[in-house]
Amino acid sequence: MDKFAGVCQSVLHDCKLTFLQIICDHDLFVEMPGRDPTDRNYLSSVLIQEIFLTLDHDDLSQRAKAARILVVLICKHEFDARYQKSEDKLYIAQLYFPLIGQILDEMPVFYNLNAIEKREVLVVILQIIRNLDDTTLIKAWQQSIARTRLFFKLLEECITHFEHNRTGDSLLLGSSSRSPDAERPASPKYSDRLSPSVNAYLSEASRHEIRPQGTPENGYMWNRISPQLSSPNQPYSLREALAQAQSSRIGSTARALRESLHPILRQKLELWEENLSTAVSLEVLGIIDKFSVAAASRSISTDYAKLDCVTSILMGLLSRSQPLTFWKAFLPVVYNIFSLHGATLMARENDRFLKQIAFHLLRLAVFRNDSVRKRAVVGLQILVRNSFNYFKSTTRLRVMLTITLSELLSDVQVTQMKSDGSLEESGEARRLRKSLEEMADVRSKDQLNDCGLPVTALEVAAEGSTDNRWSWVEVKHLSKCLVQALDAGLEHALLGSVMSVDRCAAAEGFYKLALAYAPVPDLHIMWLLHLCDAHQEMQSWAEAAQCAVAVAGVIMQALVGRNDAVWSKEHVASLCRICPIVGTDIGAEVAAAEVEGYGASKLTVDSAVKYLQLANKLFAQAELYHFSASIQELIIPVYKSRRSYGQLAKCHTSLTSIYESILEQEASPIPFIDATYYRVGFYGERFGKLNKREYVFREPRDVRLGDIMEKLSHTYEAKMDVNHTLHIIPDSRQVNADELQPGVCYLQITAVDPVMEDEDLESRRERIFSLSTGSVRARVFDRFLFDTPFTKNGKTQGGLEDQWKRRTVLQTEGSFPALVNRLVVIKSESLEFSPVENAIGMIETRTAALRNELEEPRSSEGDQLPRLQSLQRILQGSVAVQVNSGVLSVCTAFLSGEPATRLRSQELQQLIAALLEFMAVCKRAIRVHFRLIGEEDQEFHTQLVNGFQSLTAELSHYIPAILSEL
């Protein structure tokens, strides 16, 4: 060996390795180094030197042989009964420890090995490390940051090469696990080329029982498995079966190799794989724990700004399938690491790590295994505890968890098919919801002991203070926000099959997702744009415009919060008046959400202008020009600040066109109506969450009552089954849901009018002219009313003296135009008018309509044609002979005979005053009409005068004073 040491010809080098392998394989030989450190151990030195040279050799067979010799050396020491004392193991580990240093110095040598050789070398490295004392291990981390990183790169390789995926059983159904049946080469952990000593070691390891906590005993790297699998009826040993399968080329893939084994051997193989993987993961976890303690005392060389050695290993462990034994050991280690290095790990520099660990804890919260799931809940509480400790709130963590929950829901199957073909919530979604709710449950802190944590683990006290910062109220808010996001995702998934039919429900699905992800600007904007597209497909231009305004509002809020824009809080407030959702307080979350890949990069002035322009275009299509004008006023400051005079000219030209359109709407004799509104009540269990709820629907202005009845019937008949039918209630009477027929689902659809801001709802007037008297600018509505005639005897209709009127006022959650086509009714109030009040209201309505025409200023004084046409229409309906029955019937009903005796003095005076005022305004209107007409309208004017005189004569029989008044 002296003569041929070092680099030599391939044939001679192969002979050297064969010679060394024979010596190491000999059953009676266990190389035992000398005790004295000055005593040079010849064979040990030769082995290390020759093995390392060979690992960098071009000949693959020689590299494999060198790797195997390393494994044999470790195995021999592990199993030799003479050397089981801890001091012997420590001495041997210290002797071979320089080999790890050599590998770190020449990492390309390791990376050039194939998977089998890498795994065998990693077994050696782990076995050396596990027998080292902490002092020697820490010395390995004291040389340089680069060398420390390389050390942990080797540990990452261990996690990768010993990963175990349980065959046919993914703890998380449908997510985050690769198919165990993937066609890949048979695992190189098993090889018929292993030496007899190694095979004996594996056989010995496979005959032992697993320990409760998975802690290896007597230094064995392999955990022990159940002895009952060693059955005398087995055809042969696991090693022999694997060797035979591979030699006959049956085991070319993992699936083929497993299927070729006897069921008992297959189970033993499965347990052996899992034990090996668990042992490696636990060993790496223990090293990380020691490393974090050493790093806390600043006694090693590492990147203290990010602690990337710790974070990379934790992510490697979390991202791979692990058994329950590992999760039991994992949580205490993570708690210790965060206790020692929480400030570093929670800092913005470690955003990627924090997002990843949040994702994996949420993933574990979906597990079937309740023990793992509860540990995930406690893990989330540890993150909350650190959030309270370093940020004094959970705002930033809520953003992180919202982001990661969104990513998780793209992997988790939240719905499952029922026997009737419909969808329902899946078990995964139920378990995730349960975990998120348990996170805010005060009783969950009782599980800390079961998870290996101290009972004070969730307490958060500032240094030198006894005040606990932990707030269950804030944790409950965090939990509620996450559950809301989960429910929104679930509801959206359940709507998948009916989204094309029930467009309102589909829009609400996008809207709820947008609200749930409001803390994360990117996700909030994404769902708002989905909603905007859905509205444009339905030609709901006002709703689509509101979505564009909401997107611009999110961006503007962020820019104003950073003082990074030409806008101010006043500009945001003006945008809020157009779209109230902009006023939602998400400013703090916007700042906190600047996580890697999320946040600031897309929140620019140009993006805001882009969506403001889209909103302007959509509002113009909806003919809501007053909103378009407000939008243009927000774009102009941007171009002013940039001195973009060309763009400013376009803006002002556009404003001119917008204001002309507004003037045209206001000058029109026919009141402008931008939409129609309908109240829809849902009654029936088949409606699900809609049951016993009322909504106000906003529909295009040309949609009549019959149209919406037909549309809603078509939508909801498709949701009925053989046990349910759909029926539409034809009137607007009050519905008692308890009296309705079971098995029948009812829709009650009623046309409603929007209420102006300053409107007197207790006024007796009818509302046929109410919108014509309102300003075109006031087009935001959150209150609606409808009038229902009734009689005290139960009939719907009766004579004027018996006709009562019920006015119902509805308050919606939010205002129209909104981000959705329908808003839920949150408040309903009723007011009743007696027959005489009803009659007075009818007369006052006609009086007000005439007075409005006389007093309304017109935009062009030279053009009186629109005013003349409007005046003629109202006068003809008031004093023409053929319609006199309306006013005369009131007199007949209330001023003659028995009804007149029933009226109170005050009511009688109000009725007479209303009639006198009506006739006075009619007389004044006829005079104005005379001034406006030409020759062609003289005959019509004569008819109006004759009608007025005839009406006056008739009324004088009931009100003699009318002759002197007029």
LINCORFEN-V745417 format. One record per residue. N is the residue number from 1. SS is DSSP state (H for helix, E for strand, - for the rest). Layout:
BEGIN
n:N ss:SS
n:N ss:SS
END
This chain:
BEGIN
n:1 ss:-
n:2 ss:-
n:3 ss:-
n:4 ss:-
n:5 ss:-
n:6 ss:-
n:7 ss:-
n:8 ss:-
n:9 ss:-
n:10 ss:H
n:11 ss:H
n:12 ss:H
n:13 ss:H
n:14 ss:H
n:15 ss:H
n:16 ss:H
n:17 ss:H
n:18 ss:H
n:19 ss:H
n:20 ss:H
n:21 ss:H
n:22 ss:H
n:23 ss:H
n:24 ss:H
n:25 ss:H
n:26 ss:-
n:27 ss:-
n:28 ss:-
n:29 ss:-
n:30 ss:-
n:31 ss:-
n:32 ss:-
n:33 ss:-
n:34 ss:-
n:35 ss:-
n:36 ss:-
n:37 ss:-
n:38 ss:-
n:39 ss:-
n:40 ss:-
n:41 ss:-
n:42 ss:H
n:43 ss:H
n:44 ss:H
n:45 ss:H
n:46 ss:H
n:47 ss:H
n:48 ss:H
n:49 ss:H
n:50 ss:H
n:51 ss:H
n:52 ss:H
n:53 ss:H
n:54 ss:H
n:55 ss:H
n:56 ss:-
n:57 ss:-
n:58 ss:-
n:59 ss:-
n:60 ss:H
n:61 ss:H
n:62 ss:H
n:63 ss:H
n:64 ss:H
n:65 ss:H
n:66 ss:H
n:67 ss:H
n:68 ss:H
n:69 ss:H
n:70 ss:H
n:71 ss:H
n:72 ss:H
n:73 ss:H
n:74 ss:H
n:75 ss:H
n:76 ss:H
n:77 ss:H
n:78 ss:H
n:79 ss:H
n:80 ss:-
n:81 ss:H
n:82 ss:H
n:83 ss:H
n:84 ss:-
n:85 ss:-
n:86 ss:H
n:87 ss:H
n:88 ss:H
n:89 ss:H
n:90 ss:H
n:91 ss:H
n:92 ss:H
n:93 ss:H
n:94 ss:H
n:95 ss:H
n:96 ss:H
n:97 ss:H
n:98 ss:H
n:99 ss:H
n:100 ss:H
n:101 ss:H
n:102 ss:H
n:103 ss:H
n:104 ss:H
n:105 ss:H
n:106 ss:-
n:107 ss:H
n:108 ss:H
n:109 ss:H
n:110 ss:H
n:111 ss:H
n:112 ss:-
n:113 ss:-
n:114 ss:-
n:115 ss:H
n:116 ss:H
n:117 ss:H
n:118 ss:H
n:119 ss:H
n:120 ss:H
n:121 ss:H
n:122 ss:H
n:123 ss:H
n:124 ss:H
n:125 ss:H
n:126 ss:H
n:127 ss:H
n:128 ss:H
n:129 ss:H
n:130 ss:H
n:131 ss:-
n:132 ss:-
n:133 ss:-
n:134 ss:H
n:135 ss:H
n:136 ss:H
n:137 ss:H
n:138 ss:H
n:139 ss:H
n:140 ss:-
n:141 ss:-
n:142 ss:-
n:143 ss:-
n:144 ss:-
n:145 ss:H
n:146 ss:H
n:147 ss:H
n:148 ss:H
n:149 ss:H
n:150 ss:H
n:151 ss:H
n:152 ss:H
n:153 ss:H
n:154 ss:H
n:155 ss:H
n:156 ss:H
n:157 ss:H
n:158 ss:H
n:159 ss:H
n:160 ss:H
n:161 ss:H
n:162 ss:-
n:163 ss:-
n:164 ss:-
n:165 ss:-
n:166 ss:-
n:167 ss:-
n:168 ss:-
n:169 ss:-
n:170 ss:-
n:171 ss:-
n:172 ss:-
n:173 ss:-
n:174 ss:-
n:175 ss:-
n:176 ss:-
n:177 ss:-
n:178 ss:-
n:179 ss:-
n:180 ss:-
n:181 ss:-
n:182 ss:-
n:183 ss:-
n:184 ss:-
n:185 ss:-
n:186 ss:-
n:187 ss:-
n:188 ss:-
n:189 ss:-
n:190 ss:-
n:191 ss:-
n:192 ss:-
n:193 ss:-
n:194 ss:-
n:195 ss:-
n:196 ss:H
n:197 ss:H
n:198 ss:H
n:199 ss:H
n:200 ss:H
n:201 ss:H
n:202 ss:H
n:203 ss:H
n:204 ss:H
n:205 ss:H
n:206 ss:-
n:207 ss:-
n:208 ss:-
n:209 ss:-
n:210 ss:-
n:211 ss:-
n:212 ss:-
n:213 ss:-
n:214 ss:-
n:215 ss:-
n:216 ss:-
n:217 ss:-
n:218 ss:-
n:219 ss:-
n:220 ss:-
n:221 ss:-
n:222 ss:-
n:223 ss:-
n:224 ss:-
n:225 ss:-
n:226 ss:-
n:227 ss:H
n:228 ss:H
n:229 ss:H
n:230 ss:-
n:231 ss:-
n:232 ss:-
n:233 ss:-
n:234 ss:-
n:235 ss:-
n:236 ss:-
n:237 ss:-
n:238 ss:H
n:239 ss:H
n:240 ss:H
n:241 ss:H
n:242 ss:H
n:243 ss:H
n:244 ss:H
n:245 ss:H
n:246 ss:H
n:247 ss:H
n:248 ss:-
n:249 ss:-
n:250 ss:H
n:251 ss:H
n:252 ss:H
n:253 ss:-
n:254 ss:H
n:255 ss:H
n:256 ss:H
n:257 ss:H
n:258 ss:H
n:259 ss:H
n:260 ss:-
n:261 ss:-
n:262 ss:-
n:263 ss:H
n:264 ss:H
n:265 ss:H
n:266 ss:H
n:267 ss:H
n:268 ss:H
n:269 ss:H
n:270 ss:H
n:271 ss:H
n:272 ss:H
n:273 ss:H
n:274 ss:H
n:275 ss:H
n:276 ss:H
n:277 ss:H
n:278 ss:H
n:279 ss:H
n:280 ss:H
n:281 ss:H
n:282 ss:H
n:283 ss:H
n:284 ss:H
n:285 ss:H
n:286 ss:H
n:287 ss:H
n:288 ss:H
n:289 ss:H
n:290 ss:H
n:291 ss:H
n:292 ss:H
n:293 ss:H
n:294 ss:H
n:295 ss:H
n:296 ss:H
n:297 ss:-
n:298 ss:-
n:299 ss:-
n:300 ss:-
n:301 ss:-
n:302 ss:-
n:303 ss:-
n:304 ss:-
n:305 ss:-
n:306 ss:-
n:307 ss:-
n:308 ss:H
n:309 ss:H
n:310 ss:H
n:311 ss:H
n:312 ss:H
n:313 ss:H
n:314 ss:H
n:315 ss:H
n:316 ss:H
n:317 ss:H
n:318 ss:H
n:319 ss:-
n:320 ss:-
n:321 ss:-
n:322 ss:-
n:323 ss:-
n:324 ss:H
n:325 ss:H
n:326 ss:H
n:327 ss:H
n:328 ss:H
n:329 ss:H
n:330 ss:H
n:331 ss:H
n:332 ss:H
n:333 ss:H
n:334 ss:H
n:335 ss:H
n:336 ss:H
n:337 ss:H
n:338 ss:H
n:339 ss:H
n:340 ss:H
n:341 ss:H
n:342 ss:H
n:343 ss:H
n:344 ss:H
n:345 ss:H
n:346 ss:-
n:347 ss:-
n:348 ss:H
n:349 ss:H
n:350 ss:H
n:351 ss:H
n:352 ss:H
n:353 ss:H
n:354 ss:H
n:355 ss:H
n:356 ss:H
n:357 ss:H
n:358 ss:H
n:359 ss:H
n:360 ss:H
n:361 ss:H
n:362 ss:H
n:363 ss:H
n:364 ss:H
n:365 ss:-
n:366 ss:-
n:367 ss:-
n:368 ss:-
n:369 ss:-
n:370 ss:H
n:371 ss:H
n:372 ss:H
n:373 ss:H
n:374 ss:H
n:375 ss:H
n:376 ss:H
n:377 ss:H
n:378 ss:H
n:379 ss:H
n:380 ss:H
n:381 ss:H
n:382 ss:H
n:383 ss:H
n:384 ss:H
n:385 ss:H
n:386 ss:H
n:387 ss:H
n:388 ss:H
n:389 ss:H
n:390 ss:H
n:391 ss:H
n:392 ss:-
n:393 ss:-
n:394 ss:-
n:395 ss:H
n:396 ss:H
n:397 ss:H
n:398 ss:H
n:399 ss:H
n:400 ss:H
n:401 ss:H
n:402 ss:H
n:403 ss:H
n:404 ss:H
n:405 ss:H
n:406 ss:H
n:407 ss:H
n:408 ss:H
n:409 ss:H
n:410 ss:-
n:411 ss:-
n:412 ss:-
n:413 ss:-
n:414 ss:-
n:415 ss:E
n:416 ss:E
n:417 ss:E
n:418 ss:-
n:419 ss:-
n:420 ss:-
n:421 ss:-
n:422 ss:-
n:423 ss:E
n:424 ss:E
n:425 ss:E
n:426 ss:-
n:427 ss:H
n:428 ss:H
n:429 ss:H
n:430 ss:H
n:431 ss:H
n:432 ss:H
n:433 ss:H
n:434 ss:H
n:435 ss:H
n:436 ss:H
n:437 ss:H
n:438 ss:H
n:439 ss:-
n:440 ss:-
n:441 ss:-
n:442 ss:H
n:443 ss:H
n:444 ss:H
n:445 ss:H
n:446 ss:H
n:447 ss:H
n:448 ss:-
n:449 ss:-
n:450 ss:-
n:451 ss:-
n:452 ss:-
n:453 ss:-
n:454 ss:-
n:455 ss:-
n:456 ss:-
n:457 ss:-
n:458 ss:-
n:459 ss:-
n:460 ss:-
n:461 ss:E
n:462 ss:-
n:463 ss:-
n:464 ss:-
n:465 ss:-
n:466 ss:-
n:467 ss:-
n:468 ss:E
n:469 ss:-
n:470 ss:-
n:471 ss:-
n:472 ss:H
n:473 ss:H
n:474 ss:H
n:475 ss:H
n:476 ss:H
n:477 ss:H
n:478 ss:H
n:479 ss:H
n:480 ss:H
n:481 ss:H
n:482 ss:H
n:483 ss:H
n:484 ss:H
n:485 ss:H
n:486 ss:H
n:487 ss:H
n:488 ss:H
n:489 ss:H
n:490 ss:H
n:491 ss:H
n:492 ss:H
n:493 ss:H
n:494 ss:H
n:495 ss:-
n:496 ss:-
n:497 ss:-
n:498 ss:-
n:499 ss:-
n:500 ss:-
n:501 ss:-
n:502 ss:-
n:503 ss:H
n:504 ss:H
n:505 ss:H
n:506 ss:H
n:507 ss:H
n:508 ss:H
n:509 ss:H
n:510 ss:H
n:511 ss:H
n:512 ss:H
n:513 ss:H
n:514 ss:H
n:515 ss:H
n:516 ss:H
n:517 ss:-
n:518 ss:-
n:519 ss:-
n:520 ss:-
n:521 ss:H
n:522 ss:H
n:523 ss:H
n:524 ss:H
n:525 ss:H
n:526 ss:H
n:527 ss:H
n:528 ss:H
n:529 ss:H
n:530 ss:H
n:531 ss:H
n:532 ss:H
n:533 ss:H
n:534 ss:H
n:535 ss:H
n:536 ss:H
n:537 ss:H
n:538 ss:-
n:539 ss:-
n:540 ss:-
n:541 ss:H
n:542 ss:H
n:543 ss:H
n:544 ss:H
n:545 ss:H
n:546 ss:H
n:547 ss:H
n:548 ss:H
n:549 ss:H
n:550 ss:H
n:551 ss:H
n:552 ss:H
n:553 ss:H
n:554 ss:H
n:555 ss:H
n:556 ss:H
n:557 ss:H
n:558 ss:H
n:559 ss:H
n:560 ss:H
n:561 ss:H
n:562 ss:-
n:563 ss:-
n:564 ss:-
n:565 ss:-
n:566 ss:-
n:567 ss:-
n:568 ss:-
n:569 ss:H
n:570 ss:H
n:571 ss:H
n:572 ss:H
n:573 ss:H
n:574 ss:H
n:575 ss:H
n:576 ss:H
n:577 ss:H
n:578 ss:H
n:579 ss:-
n:580 ss:H
n:581 ss:H
n:582 ss:H
n:583 ss:H
n:584 ss:-
n:585 ss:-
n:586 ss:-
n:587 ss:H
n:588 ss:H
n:589 ss:H
n:590 ss:H
n:591 ss:H
n:592 ss:H
n:593 ss:-
n:594 ss:-
n:595 ss:-
n:596 ss:-
n:597 ss:-
n:598 ss:-
n:599 ss:-
n:600 ss:H
n:601 ss:H
n:602 ss:H
n:603 ss:-
n:604 ss:-
n:605 ss:H
n:606 ss:H
n:607 ss:H
n:608 ss:H
n:609 ss:H
n:610 ss:H
n:611 ss:H
n:612 ss:H
n:613 ss:H
n:614 ss:H
n:615 ss:H
n:616 ss:H
n:617 ss:H
n:618 ss:H
n:619 ss:H
n:620 ss:H
n:621 ss:H
n:622 ss:-
n:623 ss:-
n:624 ss:-
n:625 ss:H
n:626 ss:H
n:627 ss:H
n:628 ss:H
n:629 ss:H
n:630 ss:H
n:631 ss:H
n:632 ss:H
n:633 ss:H
n:634 ss:H
n:635 ss:H
n:636 ss:H
n:637 ss:H
n:638 ss:H
n:639 ss:H
n:640 ss:H
n:641 ss:H
n:642 ss:H
n:643 ss:-
n:644 ss:-
n:645 ss:H
n:646 ss:H
n:647 ss:H
n:648 ss:H
n:649 ss:H
n:650 ss:H
n:651 ss:H
n:652 ss:H
n:653 ss:H
n:654 ss:H
n:655 ss:H
n:656 ss:H
n:657 ss:H
n:658 ss:H
n:659 ss:H
n:660 ss:H
n:661 ss:H
n:662 ss:H
n:663 ss:H
n:664 ss:H
n:665 ss:H
n:666 ss:H
n:667 ss:H
n:668 ss:-
n:669 ss:-
n:670 ss:-
n:671 ss:-
n:672 ss:-
n:673 ss:-
n:674 ss:-
n:675 ss:-
n:676 ss:E
n:677 ss:E
n:678 ss:E
n:679 ss:E
n:680 ss:E
n:681 ss:E
n:682 ss:E
n:683 ss:E
n:684 ss:-
n:685 ss:H
n:686 ss:H
n:687 ss:H
n:688 ss:H
n:689 ss:H
n:690 ss:H
n:691 ss:-
n:692 ss:-
n:693 ss:E
n:694 ss:E
n:695 ss:E
n:696 ss:E
n:697 ss:E
n:698 ss:E
n:699 ss:E
n:700 ss:-
n:701 ss:-
n:702 ss:-
n:703 ss:-
n:704 ss:-
n:705 ss:H
n:706 ss:H
n:707 ss:H
n:708 ss:H
n:709 ss:H
n:710 ss:H
n:711 ss:H
n:712 ss:H
n:713 ss:H
n:714 ss:H
n:715 ss:H
n:716 ss:H
n:717 ss:H
n:718 ss:-
n:719 ss:-
n:720 ss:-
n:721 ss:-
n:722 ss:-
n:723 ss:-
n:724 ss:-
n:725 ss:E
n:726 ss:E
n:727 ss:E
n:728 ss:E
n:729 ss:E
n:730 ss:-
n:731 ss:-
n:732 ss:-
n:733 ss:-
n:734 ss:-
n:735 ss:-
n:736 ss:-
n:737 ss:H
n:738 ss:H
n:739 ss:H
n:740 ss:-
n:741 ss:-
n:742 ss:-
n:743 ss:-
n:744 ss:E
n:745 ss:E
n:746 ss:E
n:747 ss:E
n:748 ss:E
n:749 ss:E
n:750 ss:E
n:751 ss:E
n:752 ss:E
n:753 ss:E
n:754 ss:E
n:755 ss:-
n:756 ss:-
n:757 ss:-
n:758 ss:-
n:759 ss:-
n:760 ss:-
n:761 ss:-
n:762 ss:-
n:763 ss:-
n:764 ss:-
n:765 ss:-
n:766 ss:-
n:767 ss:-
n:768 ss:-
n:769 ss:-
n:770 ss:-
n:771 ss:H
n:772 ss:H
n:773 ss:H
n:774 ss:-
n:775 ss:-
n:776 ss:-
n:777 ss:-
n:778 ss:-
n:779 ss:-
n:780 ss:-
n:781 ss:E
n:782 ss:E
n:783 ss:E
n:784 ss:E
n:785 ss:E
n:786 ss:E
n:787 ss:E
n:788 ss:E
n:789 ss:E
n:790 ss:E
n:791 ss:-
n:792 ss:-
n:793 ss:-
n:794 ss:-
n:795 ss:-
n:796 ss:-
n:797 ss:-
n:798 ss:-
n:799 ss:-
n:800 ss:-
n:801 ss:-
n:802 ss:-
n:803 ss:-
n:804 ss:E
n:805 ss:E
n:806 ss:E
n:807 ss:E
n:808 ss:E
n:809 ss:E
n:810 ss:E
n:811 ss:E
n:812 ss:E
n:813 ss:E
n:814 ss:E
n:815 ss:E
n:816 ss:E
n:817 ss:-
n:818 ss:-
n:819 ss:-
n:820 ss:-
n:821 ss:-
n:822 ss:E
n:823 ss:E
n:824 ss:E
n:825 ss:E
n:826 ss:E
n:827 ss:E
n:828 ss:E
n:829 ss:E
n:830 ss:E
n:831 ss:E
n:832 ss:E
n:833 ss:E
n:834 ss:-
n:835 ss:H
n:836 ss:H
n:837 ss:H
n:838 ss:H
n:839 ss:H
n:840 ss:H
n:841 ss:H
n:842 ss:H
n:843 ss:H
n:844 ss:H
n:845 ss:H
n:846 ss:H
n:847 ss:H
n:848 ss:H
n:849 ss:H
n:850 ss:H
n:851 ss:H
n:852 ss:H
n:853 ss:H
n:854 ss:H
n:855 ss:H
n:856 ss:-
n:857 ss:-
n:858 ss:-
n:859 ss:-
n:860 ss:-
n:861 ss:-
n:862 ss:-
n:863 ss:-
n:864 ss:-
n:865 ss:H
n:866 ss:H
n:867 ss:H
n:868 ss:H
n:869 ss:H
n:870 ss:H
n:871 ss:H
n:872 ss:H
n:873 ss:H
n:874 ss:H
n:875 ss:H
n:876 ss:H
n:877 ss:H
n:878 ss:H
n:879 ss:H
n:880 ss:-
n:881 ss:H
n:882 ss:H
n:883 ss:H
n:884 ss:-
n:885 ss:H
n:886 ss:H
n:887 ss:H
n:888 ss:H
n:889 ss:H
n:890 ss:H
n:891 ss:H
n:892 ss:H
n:893 ss:H
n:894 ss:H
n:895 ss:-
n:896 ss:-
n:897 ss:H
n:898 ss:H
n:899 ss:H
n:900 ss:H
n:901 ss:H
n:902 ss:H
n:903 ss:-
n:904 ss:-
n:905 ss:H
n:906 ss:H
n:907 ss:H
n:908 ss:H
n:909 ss:H
n:910 ss:H
n:911 ss:H
n:912 ss:H
n:913 ss:H
n:914 ss:H
n:915 ss:H
n:916 ss:H
n:917 ss:H
n:918 ss:H
n:919 ss:H
n:920 ss:H
n:921 ss:H
n:922 ss:H
n:923 ss:H
n:924 ss:H
n:925 ss:H
n:926 ss:H
n:927 ss:H
n:928 ss:H
n:929 ss:H
n:930 ss:H
n:931 ss:H
n:932 ss:H
n:933 ss:-
n:934 ss:-
n:935 ss:H
n:936 ss:H
n:937 ss:H
n:938 ss:H
n:939 ss:H
n:940 ss:H
n:941 ss:H
n:942 ss:H
n:943 ss:H
n:944 ss:H
n:945 ss:H
n:946 ss:H
n:947 ss:H
n:948 ss:H
n:949 ss:H
n:950 ss:H
n:951 ss:H
n:952 ss:H
n:953 ss:H
n:954 ss:H
n:955 ss:H
n:956 ss:H
n:957 ss:-
n:958 ss:-
n:959 ss:-
n:960 ss:-
n:961 ss:-
n:962 ss:H
n:963 ss:H
n:964 ss:H
n:965 ss:H
n:966 ss:-
END
